[in-house]
Amino acid sequence: MRVVLDASVAVAALIRPRGWTAAQLARSDVEWYIPTFLLDELEDHLREFAGMADVSPSTLRLRIESLRSKRMVTDERMKPHHDDPIVRQAATIDPDDAPYLAAVLAVRADYLWTRDKELLAAFPTLAVRVVPLSAP
Amino acid sequence: MSRSVASAKVTFEVPGELRELMAKHPEVNWSAVFREALIRHARTLDIAKQILEEEEDLRIAKMTDRLKRGAGARYRKAVDARRA
């Protein structure tokens, strides 16, 4: 099962490394995918984000590195999907949500894991608040 | 780190109608059925509580918003650059 993470999930894992979200990311029944631009943005503004997370920049960098151990979705892989109807639909809700749908299409993900209420409402079969267990 | 907790016996009151229905199926280990249902429900509640704690964490909300905006702008810039 393939699952793309959005910003809300990545941040929950970064701020609470012993929390429920972080524990879920250790599941071996799921292939986790993270858009590279998310981690690039975090690293380019490391001090600012460290302040928000209430940790030192070095601590946040270590946590970001642990996210980099997941599978990356590069801009190049998302490129063919920029104009897909589902990506456009997401952009009408919020332009900042579009890249996650492009990432889902790029890796043919089963789910988009998000806490974003608008995405959950707009894509009820694709966007999930809790990633279901894989079928045995 | 795991913590060992001794088993405890818990008594439940069930409606008479249910008790009669259960009595019709003596082959069923009702104690195990109750135990499984309780475990499932308790775990669901525990997960819901943990998710709620994360969703109510203002640091997470604030940083998510900032990251989403920054990453979104980065993505649009990449898309525009390819189209140009």
Backbone of each chain as ProteinMPNN parsed JSONL, in Angstrom:
{"seq_chain_A": "MRVVLDASVAVAALIRPRGWTAAQLARSDVEWYIPTFLLDELEDHLREFAGMADVSPSTLRLRIESLRSKRMVTDERMKPHHDDPIVRQAATIDPDDAPYLAAVLAVRADYLWTRDKELLAAFPTLAVRVVPLSAP", "coords_chain_A": {"N_chain_A": [[0.843, -1.189, 0.0], [0.541, 2.185, -0.875], [1.217, 5.407, 0.359], [0.857, 8.884, 0.454], [2.218, 11.584, 2.267], [0.994, 14.629, 3.666], [1.654, 18.127, 4.473], [0.574, 18.525, 7.053], [0.705, 16.068, 8.332], [3.418, 15.438, 8.188], [4.463, 17.483, 9.783], [3.293, 16.924, 12.274], [4.635, 14.567, 12.906], [7.216, 15.544, 13.089], [7.14, 17.399, 15.193], [6.166, 15.931, 17.324], [7.871, 13.444, 17.979], [7.526, 11.087, 19.343], [4.929, 10.613, 19.186], [1.583, 9.605, 18.071], [1.324, 9.819, 15.254], [4.002, 9.753, 14.373], [4.64, 7.19, 15.212], [2.997, 5.703, 13.561], [4.285, 6.032, 11.157], [6.263, 4.211, 11.255], [5.22, 1.904, 10.445], [5.372, -1.147, 8.667], [3.79, -2.13, 6.716], [3.187, -0.289, 4.892], [4.123, 1.788, 2.15], [5.671, 4.717, 2.458], [5.41, 7.983, 1.17], [6.94, 11.1, 0.51], [6.652, 14.402, -0.638], [9.441, 15.981, -2.132], [9.714, 18.741, -2.077], [8.582, 19.56, 0.267], [10.349, 18.808, 2.326], [12.583, 20.184, 1.459], [11.747, 22.816, 1.766], [11.508, 22.913, 4.539], [14.189, 22.562, 5.302], [15.417, 24.765, 4.14], [14.456, 26.797, 5.68], [15.216, 26.318, 8.268], [15.839, 27.352, 10.883], [13.684, 29.02, 11.476], [11.541, 27.179, 11.432], [12.396, 25.481, 13.444], [12.129, 27.099, 15.641], [9.359, 27.323, 15.719], [8.71, 24.692, 16.255], [9.753, 24.457, 18.711], [12.274, 23.395, 19.28], [15.85, 22.756, 18.988], [17.706, 23.877, 16.068], [19.447, 21.818, 15.208], [18.315, 19.533, 16.309], [15.87, 19.505, 14.985], [16.8, 19.145, 12.402], [17.786, 16.541, 12.524], [15.411, 15.144, 12.886], [14.133, 15.734, 10.503], [15.818, 14.396, 8.799], [15.164, 11.779, 9.414], [12.686, 11.634, 8.248], [13.476, 11.793, 5.661], [14.245, 9.273, 5.149], [12.113, 8.001, 4.175], [10.26, 7.273, 1.133], [10.892, 9.448, -1.592], [9.091, 11.951, -3.421], [9.765, 13.444, -6.274], [9.867, 16.717, -7.896], [10.096, 16.313, -10.578], [8.863, 13.862, -11.011], [6.278, 14.544, -10.471], [5.617, 16.28, -12.428], [4.25, 15.391, -14.932], [1.642, 15.443, -14.082], [0.612, 17.88, -13.41], [-1.529, 19.172, -14.685], [-3.669, 17.559, -14.372], [-7.14, 16.674, -13.929], [-7.854, 16.109, -11.238], [-5.875, 17.314, -9.771], [-6.255, 19.929, -10.476], [-8.76, 20.296, -9.372], [-8.149, 20.156, -6.666], [-6.613, 22.443, -6.51], [-8.493, 24.411, -6.805], [-9.7, 24.406, -4.381], [-7.65, 24.976, -2.585], [-4.771, 26.436, -3.618], [-2.357, 25.613, -2.537], [-2.729, 22.986, -1.892], [-2.649, 21.489, -4.159], [-0.116, 20.264, -4.989], [0.079, 17.903, -3.46], [-1.834, 16.198, -4.437], [-0.846, 15.871, -6.976], [1.427, 14.467, -6.327], [0.303, 12.122, -5.328], [-0.796, 11.062, -7.671], [1.539, 10.753, -9.139], [2.951, 8.663, -7.901], [1.113, 6.742, -7.901], [-0.464, 6.399, -5.607], [-2.332, 4.865, -2.953], [-3.576, 6.251, -0.975], [-3.935, 9.597, 0.37], [-2.524, 10.895, 3.127], [-3.76, 12.982, 5.49], [-4.561, 15.841, 7.576], [-6.092, 17.805, 6.849], [-9.086, 19.363, 6.711], [-10.602, 20.253, 4.532], [-9.484, 18.903, 2.336], [-10.023, 16.296, 3.123], [-12.786, 16.32, 2.978], [-13.231, 16.894, 0.282], [-12.042, 14.837, -1.161], [-13.077, 12.114, -0.466], [-12.587, 9.317, -0.755], [-9.95, 9.087, -1.207], [-8.354, 10.834, 0.385], [-7.317, 10.454, 3.687], [-7.782, 10.38, 7.248], [-6.881, 8.583, 9.022], [-4.682, 6.035, 8.299], [-5.713, 3.112, 6.798], [-5.405, -0.377, 7.795], [-3.382, -2.603, 5.897], [-4.719, -4.966, 3.581], [-4.582, -8.399, 4.489]], "CA_chain_A": [[0.0, 0.0, 0.0], [1.328, 3.414, -0.992], [0.552, 6.548, 0.993], [1.57, 10.165, 0.412], [1.988, 12.439, 3.446], [0.976, 16.069, 3.399], [2.389, 18.933, 5.458], [0.026, 18.384, 8.411], [1.184, 14.811, 8.899], [4.867, 15.555, 8.361], [4.731, 18.366, 10.924], [2.935, 16.205, 13.505], [5.722, 13.621, 13.195], [8.42, 16.306, 13.447], [6.989, 18.054, 16.5], [5.956, 14.896, 18.354], [8.523, 12.23, 17.445], [7.05, 9.888, 20.048], [3.469, 10.644, 19.106], [0.882, 8.576, 17.307], [1.65, 9.941, 13.83], [5.372, 9.255, 14.181], [4.602, 5.723, 15.38], [2.381, 5.138, 12.346], [5.261, 6.068, 10.051], [7.149, 3.045, 11.392], [4.513, 0.715, 9.939], [6.072, -1.761, 7.534], [2.828, -2.56, 5.697], [2.901, 0.878, 4.054], [5.225, 2.519, 1.526], [5.385, 6.131, 2.722], [5.988, 8.899, 0.187], [6.929, 12.518, 0.901], [7.145, 15.29, -1.698], [10.745, 16.55, -1.751], [9.651, 20.186, -1.834], [8.236, 19.769, 1.684], [11.567, 18.72, 3.135], [13.466, 21.281, 1.023], [11.243, 24.038, 2.406], [11.873, 22.808, 5.959], [15.631, 22.751, 5.477], [15.784, 26.128, 3.752], [14.02, 27.722, 6.738], [15.386, 25.446, 9.437], [15.78, 28.08, 12.165], [12.302, 29.48, 11.674], [10.702, 26.034, 11.78], [12.843, 24.97, 14.738], [11.491, 27.97, 16.631], [7.937, 26.941, 15.81], [8.621, 23.35, 16.852], [10.298, 24.575, 20.055], [13.464, 22.545, 19.404], [17.019, 23.384, 18.368], [17.819, 23.547, 14.637], [20.109, 20.518, 14.991], [17.331, 18.488, 16.616], [14.893, 19.444, 13.891], [17.468, 18.575, 11.227], [17.814, 15.076, 12.717], [14.056, 14.621, 12.66], [13.879, 15.817, 9.058], [16.576, 13.301, 8.183], [14.42, 10.516, 9.581], [11.631, 11.649, 7.222], [14.11, 11.558, 4.355], [14.416, 7.825, 4.959], [10.934, 7.528, 3.434], [10.414, 7.452, -0.317], [10.706, 10.833, -2.005], [8.408, 12.231, -4.693], [10.443, 14.633, -6.807], [9.101, 17.588, -8.795], [10.14, 15.702, -11.913], [7.837, 12.806, -11.088], [4.944, 15.16, -10.393], [5.455, 17.132, -13.608], [3.202, 15.01, -15.901], [0.307, 15.453, -13.476], [0.239, 19.236, -13.005], [-2.804, 19.612, -15.264], [-4.691, 16.513, -14.198], [-8.362, 17.245, -13.33], [-7.901, 15.973, -9.776], [-4.941, 18.32, -9.241], [-6.94, 21.217, -10.658], [-9.841, 20.359, -8.379], [-7.517, 20.496, -5.38], [-6.147, 23.836, -6.586], [-9.627, 25.327, -6.625], [-9.968, 24.45, -2.933], [-6.518, 25.724, -2.052], [-3.641, 26.189, -4.527], [-1.263, 24.944, -1.823], [-3.034, 21.556, -1.76], [-2.477, 20.827, -5.46], [1.045, 19.374, -5.148], [-0.092, 16.591, -2.804], [-2.593, 15.36, -5.365], [0.096, 15.529, -8.049], [2.303, 13.424, -5.77], [-0.503, 10.89, -5.268], [-0.869, 10.524, -9.035], [2.895, 10.402, -9.585], [3.399, 7.362, -7.358], [-0.082, 5.884, -7.903], [-0.711, 6.099, -4.195], [-3.681, 4.44, -2.575], [-4.165, 7.259, -0.091], [-3.241, 10.806, 0.812], [-2.736, 10.999, 4.575], [-3.838, 14.415, 5.789], [-5.481, 16.286, 8.632], [-6.742, 18.97, 6.258], [-10.533, 19.068, 6.651], [-11.115, 20.493, 3.176], [-9.049, 17.789, 1.481], [-10.764, 15.104, 3.562], [-14.166, 16.429, 2.483], [-13.259, 16.932, -1.189], [-11.583, 13.567, -1.736], [-13.372, 11.18, 0.637], [-12.05, 7.955, -0.898], [-8.493, 9.171, -1.367], [-7.748, 11.492, 1.546], [-7.717, 9.768, 4.927], [-7.27, 10.917, 8.512], [-6.192, 7.421, 9.595], [-4.351, 5.097, 7.215], [-6.241, 1.787, 7.168], [-4.454, -1.492, 7.75], [-3.355, -3.282, 4.608], [-5.385, -6.271, 3.556], [-3.561, -9.446, 4.659]], "C_chain_A": [[0.887, 1.252, 0.0], [0.541, 4.603, -0.44], [1.444, 7.785, 0.903], [1.209, 10.972, 1.659], [1.868, 13.887, 3.015], [1.671, 16.808, 4.548], [1.892, 18.691, 6.882], [0.553, 17.127, 9.101], [2.694, 14.872, 9.157], [5.194, 16.395, 9.596], [4.4, 17.666, 12.25], [4.054, 15.238, 13.899], [6.987, 14.358, 13.645], [8.319, 16.901, 14.847], [6.819, 17.036, 17.626], [6.551, 13.574, 17.872], [8.136, 10.952, 18.18], [5.529, 9.803, 20.024], [2.9, 9.569, 18.21], [1.254, 8.613, 15.821], [3.037, 9.376, 13.547], [5.403, 7.728, 14.291], [4.003, 5.055, 14.137], [3.389, 5.051, 11.205], [6.269, 4.918, 10.134], [6.484, 1.777, 10.854], [5.203, 0.168, 8.687], [5.103, -2.233, 6.447], [2.51, -1.436, 4.71], [4.199, 1.397, 3.435], [4.884, 4.0, 1.658], [6.1, 7.003, 1.716], [5.84, 10.341, 0.668], [7.418, 13.362, -0.279], [8.438, 15.967, -1.257], [10.646, 18.039, -1.411], [9.267, 20.506, -0.393], [9.506, 19.802, 2.542], [12.562, 19.825, 2.75], [13.051, 22.59, 1.692], [11.632, 24.053, 3.889], [13.358, 23.132, 6.16], [16.08, 24.166, 5.115], [15.402, 27.155, 4.817], [14.11, 27.015, 8.096], [15.215, 26.183, 10.768], [14.357, 28.524, 12.487], [11.409, 28.316, 12.127], [11.103, 25.435, 13.133], [12.216, 25.79, 15.865], [10.03, 27.605, 16.824], [7.767, 25.595, 16.511], [9.143, 23.332, 18.288], [11.434, 23.578, 20.297], [14.641, 23.273, 18.764], [17.052, 23.029, 16.88], [18.454, 22.184, 14.393], [19.153, 19.363, 15.283], [16.321, 18.346, 15.478], [15.524, 18.825, 12.65], [17.503, 17.049, 11.321], [16.443, 14.463, 12.42], [13.691, 14.666, 11.175], [14.603, 14.684, 8.337], [15.828, 11.978, 8.287], [13.258, 10.47, 8.578], [12.219, 11.38, 5.838], [14.35, 10.073, 4.112], [13.197, 7.225, 4.255], [11.195, 7.732, 1.94], [10.076, 8.892, -0.71], [9.909, 10.913, -3.311], [8.997, 13.535, -5.207], [9.498, 15.449, -7.69], [8.997, 16.946, -10.179], [9.067, 14.63, -12.08], [6.426, 13.391, -11.096], [4.583, 15.914, -11.67], [4.327, 16.687, -14.552], [1.775, 15.163, -15.366], [-0.191, 16.842, -13.083], [-1.155, 19.643, -13.471], [-3.9, 18.556, -15.169], [-5.938, 17.122, -13.522], [-8.393, 17.186, -11.801], [-6.978, 17.012, -9.096], [-5.579, 19.712, -9.358], [-8.061, 21.398, -9.635], [-9.276, 20.758, -7.008], [-7.102, 21.965, -5.361], [-7.289, 24.824, -6.407], [-9.992, 25.456, -5.139], [-8.902, 25.307, -2.26], [-5.319, 25.419, -2.961], [-2.488, 25.439, -3.853], [-1.519, 23.454, -1.598], [-2.726, 20.775, -3.032], [-1.278, 19.872, -5.512], [0.867, 17.995, -4.501], [-0.873, 15.637, -3.694], [-1.714, 14.952, -6.541], [1.03, 14.41, -7.582], [1.576, 12.082, -5.71], [-0.553, 10.235, -6.645], [0.502, 10.021, -9.5], [3.324, 9.02, -9.112], [2.26, 6.347, -7.327], [-0.401, 5.424, -6.479], [-2.159, 5.67, -3.965], [-4.38, 5.521, -1.765], [-3.271, 8.495, 0.031], [-3.558, 10.937, 2.295], [-2.666, 12.47, 4.953], [-4.751, 14.672, 6.981], [-6.295, 17.472, 8.123], [-8.225, 18.655, 6.015], [-11.102, 19.242, 5.246], [-10.711, 19.374, 2.218], [-9.824, 16.517, 1.835], [-12.19, 15.129, 3.009], [-14.228, 16.329, 0.954], [-12.887, 15.6, -1.833], [-11.811, 12.432, -0.723], [-12.832, 9.765, 0.475], [-10.529, 7.943, -0.958], [-7.799, 9.744, -0.133], [-8.255, 10.836, 2.828], [-7.062, 10.428, 6.139], [-6.474, 9.828, 9.248], [-5.922, 6.449, 8.449], [-4.821, 3.701, 7.605], [-5.149, 0.718, 7.113], [-4.525, -2.126, 6.371], [-4.103, -4.589, 4.7], [-4.326, -7.356, 3.674], [-3.33, -10.215, 3.357]], "O_chain_A": [[1.845, 1.358, 0.766], [-0.641, 4.776, -0.736], [2.629, 7.738, 1.233], [0.045, 11.034, 2.056], [2.564, 14.326, 2.1], [2.203, 16.19, 5.47], [2.691, 18.654, 7.818], [0.812, 17.128, 10.304], [3.182, 14.424, 10.195], [6.096, 16.056, 10.363], [5.137, 17.798, 13.228], [4.381, 15.105, 15.078], [7.738, 13.856, 14.481], [9.294, 16.906, 15.598], [7.277, 17.257, 18.747], [5.827, 12.691, 17.412], [8.394, 9.853, 17.689], [4.925, 9.016, 20.753], [3.624, 8.737, 17.663], [1.473, 7.57, 15.205], [3.224, 8.615, 12.597], [6.117, 7.061, 13.541], [4.445, 3.985, 13.718], [3.354, 4.125, 10.395], [7.033, 4.684, 9.197], [7.1, 0.712, 10.812], [5.565, 0.914, 7.778], [5.532, -2.682, 5.384], [1.682, -1.596, 3.814], [5.238, 1.445, 4.094], [3.93, 4.482, 1.047], [7.279, 6.785, 1.435], [4.789, 10.753, 1.158], [8.469, 13.078, -0.854], [8.526, 16.471, -0.138], [11.391, 18.543, -0.57], [9.581, 21.583, 0.115], [9.703, 20.698, 3.363], [13.289, 20.338, 3.6], [13.896, 23.372, 2.129], [12.037, 25.087, 4.421], [13.728, 23.876, 7.068], [17.013, 24.699, 5.715], [15.957, 28.253, 4.853], [13.214, 27.105, 8.935], [14.532, 25.697, 11.669], [13.895, 28.413, 13.623], [10.63, 28.444, 13.071], [10.253, 24.943, 13.876], [11.824, 25.253, 16.901], [9.526, 27.58, 17.946], [6.812, 25.384, 17.258], [9.001, 22.336, 18.998], [11.543, 22.994, 21.375], [14.46, 24.282, 18.082], [16.498, 22.009, 16.471], [18.052, 21.469, 13.475], [19.173, 18.342, 14.596], [15.965, 17.241, 15.066], [14.872, 18.07, 11.928], [17.28, 16.351, 10.332], [16.336, 13.41, 11.791], [13.032, 13.765, 10.655], [14.078, 14.092, 7.394], [15.855, 11.162, 7.366], [12.886, 9.393, 8.111], [11.559, 10.819, 4.963], [14.63, 9.666, 2.985], [13.239, 6.084, 3.795], [12.218, 8.291, 1.543], [9.105, 9.472, -0.226], [10.038, 10.057, -4.187], [8.755, 14.601, -4.642], [8.477, 14.951, -8.164], [7.968, 17.023, -10.851], [8.448, 14.503, -13.136], [5.501, 12.805, -11.658], [3.411, 16.154, -11.959], [3.513, 17.522, -14.946], [0.811, 15.026, -16.12], [-1.267, 16.982, -12.503], [-1.876, 20.354, -12.77], [-4.937, 18.667, -15.823], [-5.811, 17.981, -12.649], [-8.897, 18.101, -11.15], [-7.267, 17.508, -8.007], [-5.457, 20.548, -8.463], [-8.28, 22.489, -9.108], [-9.85, 21.581, -6.296], [-7.221, 22.644, -4.341], [-7.088, 25.937, -5.919], [-10.521, 26.479, -4.703], [-9.196, 26.22, -1.488], [-4.899, 24.266, -3.06], [-1.737, 24.72, -4.512], [-0.621, 22.734, -1.16], [-2.561, 19.556, -2.998], [-1.413, 18.765, -6.035], [1.459, 17.02, -4.965], [-0.62, 14.433, -3.712], [-1.816, 13.834, -7.045], [1.378, 13.518, -8.356], [2.157, 11.038, -6.003], [-0.38, 9.024, -6.779], [0.604, 8.993, -10.168], [3.989, 8.289, -9.846], [2.408, 5.243, -6.802], [-0.578, 4.237, -6.203], [-3.072, 6.066, -4.691], [-5.596, 5.695, -1.845], [-2.058, 8.449, -0.17], [-4.72, 11.073, 2.678], [-1.641, 13.124, 4.761], [-5.588, 13.845, 7.343], [-7.081, 18.066, 8.86], [-8.562, 17.786, 5.21], [-11.972, 18.483, 4.82], [-11.511, 18.948, 1.384], [-10.229, 15.759, 0.953], [-12.734, 14.095, 2.622], [-15.164, 15.75, 0.402], [-13.362, 15.276, -2.921], [-10.857, 11.864, -0.192], [-12.636, 9.072, 1.473], [-9.902, 6.899, -0.777], [-6.791, 9.212, 0.332], [-9.46, 10.682, 3.03], [-5.952, 10.956, 6.065], [-5.533, 10.113, 9.987], [-6.84, 6.084, 7.714], [-4.386, 3.161, 8.621], [-4.115, 0.893, 6.469], [-5.588, -2.181, 5.754], [-4.127, -5.241, 5.744], [-3.278, -7.262, 3.036], [-2.507, -11.129, 3.317]]}, "seq_chain_B": "MSRSVASAKVTFEVPGELRELMAKHPEVNWSAVFREALIRHARTLDIAKQILEEEEDLRIAKMTDRLKRGAGARYRKAVDARRA", "coords_chain_B": {"N_chain_B": [[9.799, -0.525, 25.857], [8.084, -2.726, 27.859], [5.203, -3.198, 29.935], [4.091, -5.218, 32.478], [0.856, -6.139, 33.334], [-1.37, -7.343, 35.726], [-4.053, -9.67, 35.121], [-7.522, -8.817, 35.374], [-10.691, -9.461, 36.848], [-13.802, -8.647, 35.494], [-17.182, -7.74, 35.902], [-20.157, -7.787, 33.989], [-23.353, -6.31, 33.365], [-26.018, -7.534, 31.522], [-28.814, -7.165, 29.25], [-31.784, -9.116, 29.863], [-32.851, -10.338, 27.598], [-30.679, -10.505, 25.896], [-29.062, -12.161, 27.396], [-30.523, -14.534, 27.254], [-30.313, -15.087, 24.545], [-27.581, -15.475, 24.328], [-27.385, -17.746, 25.848], [-28.426, -19.63, 24.194], [-26.365, -20.311, 22.637], [-24.152, -22.028, 23.673], [-21.745, -22.938, 22.837], [-20.168, -20.826, 22.232], [-17.485, -18.841, 23.309], [-18.182, -16.572, 25.322], [-16.946, -14.838, 27.02], [-14.496, -14.414, 25.799], [-15.383, -13.147, 23.493], [-16.452, -10.761, 24.516], [-14.109, -9.725, 25.613], [-12.487, -9.296, 23.333], [-14.035, -7.397, 21.979], [-13.988, -5.297, 23.803], [-11.267, -4.707, 23.897], [-10.83, -3.83, 21.271], [-12.497, -1.577, 21.164], [-11.449, 0.015, 23.223], [-8.882, 0.478, 22.26], [-9.462, 1.913, 19.952], [-10.564, 4.222, 21.056], [-8.319, 5.171, 22.381], [-6.567, 5.725, 20.289], [-8.045, 7.716, 18.987], [-7.952, 9.689, 20.939], [-5.233, 10.285, 20.988], [-4.861, 11.263, 18.389], [-6.486, 13.504, 18.494], [-5.135, 15.019, 20.411], [-2.862, 15.688, 18.96], [-4.021, 17.162, 16.921], [-4.973, 19.316, 18.288], [-2.748, 20.613, 19.073], [-1.226, 23.59, 19.09], [1.249, 24.35, 18.101], [1.715, 22.52, 16.073], [-0.382, 23.154, 14.338], [0.258, 25.801, 13.605], [2.818, 25.551, 12.47], [2.271, 23.777, 10.4], [0.637, 25.312, 8.743], [2.413, 27.317, 7.941], [4.394, 25.777, 6.657], [2.913, 24.544, 4.646], [2.136, 26.741, 3.074], [4.642, 27.741, 2.263], [5.769, 25.512, 0.931], [3.884, 25.148, -1.026], [4.163, 27.473, -2.548], [6.714, 27.046, -3.475], [6.323, 24.818, -5.084], [4.546, 25.863, -7.05], [6.215, 27.698, -8.224], [8.075, 26.027, -9.419], [6.44, 24.722, -11.264], [5.611, 26.884, -12.871], [8.071, 27.666, -13.908], [8.699, 25.546, -15.561], [6.729, 25.745, -17.44], [7.283, 28.098, -18.656]], "CA_chain_B": [[9.697, -1.012, 27.229], [6.734, -3.221, 28.087], [4.816, -3.22, 31.342], [3.204, -6.341, 32.703], [-0.257, -5.803, 34.214], [-2.103, -8.559, 36.053], [-5.429, -9.732, 34.633], [-8.539, -8.484, 36.368], [-12.011, -9.971, 36.491], [-14.788, -7.571, 35.434], [-18.53, -8.284, 35.716], [-21.049, -6.926, 33.202], [-24.784, -6.574, 33.403], [-26.571, -7.514, 30.161], [-30.271, -7.321, 29.261], [-32.243, -10.503, 29.937], [-33.027, -10.847, 26.232], [-29.352, -10.859, 25.39], [-28.602, -13.324, 28.176], [-31.207, -15.712, 26.699], [-29.712, -15.335, 23.228], [-26.243, -16.038, 24.576], [-27.565, -19.098, 26.395], [-28.741, -20.519, 23.062], [-25.107, -20.638, 21.946], [-23.161, -22.345, 24.717], [-20.454, -23.258, 22.228], [-19.397, -19.581, 22.079], [-16.769, -18.347, 24.488], [-18.657, -15.186, 25.404], [-15.948, -14.044, 27.729], [-13.5, -14.004, 24.787], [-16.043, -12.193, 22.594], [-16.478, -9.48, 25.234], [-12.734, -9.234, 25.756], [-12.046, -8.771, 22.033], [-14.789, -6.161, 21.683], [-13.493, -4.249, 24.702], [-9.912, -4.331, 23.454], [-10.96, -3.062, 20.032], [-13.097, -0.276, 21.466], [-10.507, 0.791, 24.043], [-7.777, 0.916, 21.387], [-9.993, 2.96, 19.07], [-10.665, 5.44, 21.865], [-6.969, 5.63, 22.679], [-6.053, 6.327, 19.053], [-8.785, 8.967, 18.775], [-7.44, 10.668, 21.911], [-3.892, 10.696, 20.553], [-5.021, 12.102, 17.189], [-7.052, 14.77, 18.951], [-4.053, 15.77, 21.07], [-2.006, 16.267, 17.917], [-4.788, 18.157, 16.177], [-5.178, 20.499, 19.127], [-1.439, 21.18, 19.384], [-1.139, 24.832, 18.319], [2.536, 24.384, 17.394], [1.532, 21.742, 14.844], [-1.256, 23.921, 13.442], [0.968, 26.981, 13.109], [3.925, 25.142, 11.593], [1.665, 23.182, 9.2], [0.186, 26.395, 7.875], [3.611, 27.972, 7.368], [5.054, 24.838, 5.732], [2.029, 24.346, 3.494], [2.234, 27.932, 2.215], [5.993, 27.811, 1.68], [5.961, 24.404, -0.007], [2.98, 25.406, -2.144], [4.792, 28.505, -3.378], [7.867, 26.394, -4.112], [5.766, 23.948, -6.129], [4.023, 26.685, -8.144], [7.367, 28.295, -8.898], [8.641, 24.968, -10.273], [5.497, 24.502, -12.368], [5.681, 28.055, -13.76], [9.373, 27.654, -14.575], [8.656, 24.534, -16.627], [5.799, 26.179, -18.489], [7.823, 29.312, -19.308]], "C_chain_B": [[8.257, -1.49, 27.454], [6.462, -3.326, 29.584], [3.826, -4.35, 31.519], [2.122, -5.94, 33.706], [-1.066, -7.069, 34.454], [-3.521, -8.504, 35.496], [-6.387, -9.388, 35.758], [-9.878, -9.045, 35.914], [-13.017, -8.82, 36.565], [-16.155, -8.2, 35.176], [-19.401, -7.282, 34.952], [-22.493, -7.318, 33.428], [-25.294, -6.502, 31.965], [-28.081, -7.676, 30.248], [-30.652, -8.805, 29.256], [-32.377, -11.142, 28.565], [-31.694, -11.305, 25.64], [-28.827, -12.1, 26.098], [-29.226, -14.618, 27.624], [-30.604, -16.105, 25.35], [-28.332, -15.985, 23.383], [-26.355, -17.485, 25.042], [-27.88, -20.124, 25.302], [-27.481, -20.972, 22.328], [-24.008, -20.922, 22.973], [-21.784, -22.662, 24.149], [-19.566, -22.015, 22.102], [-18.732, -19.209, 23.399], [-17.102, -16.854, 24.614], [-17.671, -14.269, 26.103], [-14.901, -13.522, 26.728], [-14.096, -12.972, 23.839], [-16.069, -10.802, 23.235], [-15.077, -8.865, 25.289], [-12.249, -8.598, 24.45], [-12.733, -7.444, 21.707], [-14.274, -5.001, 22.537], [-12.115, -3.761, 24.277], [-10.0, -3.422, 22.234], [-11.477, -1.648, 20.32], [-12.131, 0.612, 22.253], [-9.362, 1.309, 23.19], [-8.231, 2.03, 20.452], [-10.071, 4.288, 19.815], [-9.291, 6.04, 22.13], [-6.353, 6.324, 21.463], [-6.725, 7.676, 18.816], [-8.252, 10.061, 19.704], [-6.07, 11.196, 21.468], [-3.962, 11.601, 19.323], [-5.519, 13.487, 17.597], [-5.987, 15.647, 19.602], [-3.157, 16.441, 20.036], [-2.743, 17.369, 17.16], [-5.006, 19.435, 16.985], [-3.863, 21.174, 19.522], [-1.232, 22.411, 18.49], [0.179, 24.955, 17.564], [2.403, 23.668, 16.053], [0.693, 22.537, 13.843], [-0.504, 25.081, 12.788], [2.062, 26.588, 12.105], [3.391, 24.503, 10.304], [1.268, 24.274, 8.227], [1.368, 27.055, 7.172], [4.273, 27.064, 6.322], [4.227, 24.646, 4.464], [2.137, 25.52, 2.519], [3.588, 27.981, 1.502], [6.214, 26.736, 0.63], [5.076, 24.601, -1.237], [3.579, 26.428, -3.104], [5.971, 27.919, -4.147], [7.401, 25.528, -5.292], [5.298, 24.779, -7.327], [5.154, 27.336, -8.944], [7.983, 27.281, -9.868], [7.747, 24.732, -11.489], [5.599, 25.654, -13.377], [6.991, 28.057, -14.552], [9.366, 26.664, -15.728], [7.765, 24.984, -17.779], [6.37, 27.351, -19.3], [8.708, 28.941, -20.508]], "O_chain_B": [[7.315, -0.722, 27.256], [7.375, -3.518, 30.387], [2.834, -4.434, 30.795], [2.43, -5.459, 34.797], [-1.409, -7.784, 33.513], [-4.12, -7.433, 35.407], [-6.109, -9.63, 36.933], [-10.159, -9.094, 34.717], [-13.082, -8.107, 37.566], [-16.281, -9.088, 34.333], [-19.382, -6.084, 35.236], [-22.817, -8.484, 33.651], [-25.035, -5.523, 31.265], [-28.586, -8.257, 31.208], [-29.93, -9.639, 28.71], [-32.064, -12.318, 28.377], [-31.601, -12.341, 24.982], [-28.226, -12.977, 25.478], [-28.565, -15.652, 27.535], [-30.413, -17.284, 25.053], [-27.978, -16.916, 22.66], [-25.539, -18.335, 24.685], [-27.635, -21.319, 25.462], [-27.519, -21.889, 21.508], [-23.06, -20.149, 23.117], [-20.786, -22.659, 24.868], [-18.359, -22.131, 21.892], [-19.35, -19.261, 24.462], [-16.396, -15.997, 24.082], [-17.583, -13.077, 25.806], [-14.478, -12.368, 26.791], [-13.414, -12.035, 23.425], [-15.753, -9.802, 22.591], [-14.884, -7.673, 25.049], [-11.676, -7.508, 24.453], [-12.104, -6.501, 21.227], [-14.142, -3.873, 22.061], [-11.832, -2.563, 24.294], [-9.339, -2.385, 22.164], [-10.963, -0.662, 19.791], [-12.01, 1.807, 21.983], [-8.914, 2.442, 23.367], [-7.486, 2.973, 20.189], [-9.7, 5.337, 19.288], [-9.117, 7.258, 22.106], [-5.707, 7.364, 21.585], [-6.062, 8.659, 18.484], [-8.118, 11.216, 19.301], [-5.788, 12.39, 21.563], [-3.223, 12.579, 19.219], [-5.034, 14.506, 17.106], [-5.939, 16.856, 19.378], [-2.745, 17.589, 20.197], [-2.152, 18.388, 16.804], [-5.201, 20.509, 16.416], [-3.866, 22.187, 20.221], [-1.081, 22.281, 17.276], [0.234, 25.587, 16.509], [2.905, 24.137, 15.031], [1.012, 22.588, 12.655], [-0.614, 25.312, 11.584], [2.21, 27.201, 11.048], [3.987, 24.666, 9.239], [1.531, 24.176, 7.028], [1.329, 27.317, 5.97], [4.661, 27.519, 5.246], [4.764, 24.592, 3.358], [2.219, 25.33, 1.305], [3.663, 28.229, 0.299], [6.775, 27.003, -0.432], [5.469, 24.263, -2.354], [3.51, 26.265, -4.322], [6.198, 28.248, -5.312], [8.02, 25.521, -6.356], [5.606, 24.453, -8.474], [5.067, 27.5, -10.16], [8.362, 27.627, -10.987], [8.238, 24.563, -12.606], [5.665, 25.425, -14.585], [7.008, 28.411, -15.731], [9.97, 26.924, -16.769], [8.01, 24.651, -18.938], [6.003, 27.569, -20.454], [9.245, 29.824, -21.175]]}, "name": "protein", "num_of_chains": 2, "seq": "MRVVLDASVAVAALIRPRGWTAAQLARSDVEWYIPTFLLDELEDHLREFAGMADVSPSTLRLRIESLRSKRMVTDERMKPHHDDPIVRQAATIDPDDAPYLAAVLAVRADYLWTRDKELLAAFPTLAVRVVPLSAPMSRSVASAKVTFEVPGELRELMAKHPEVNWSAVFREALIRHARTLDIAKQILEEEEDLRIAKMTDRLKRGAGARYRKAVDARRA"}
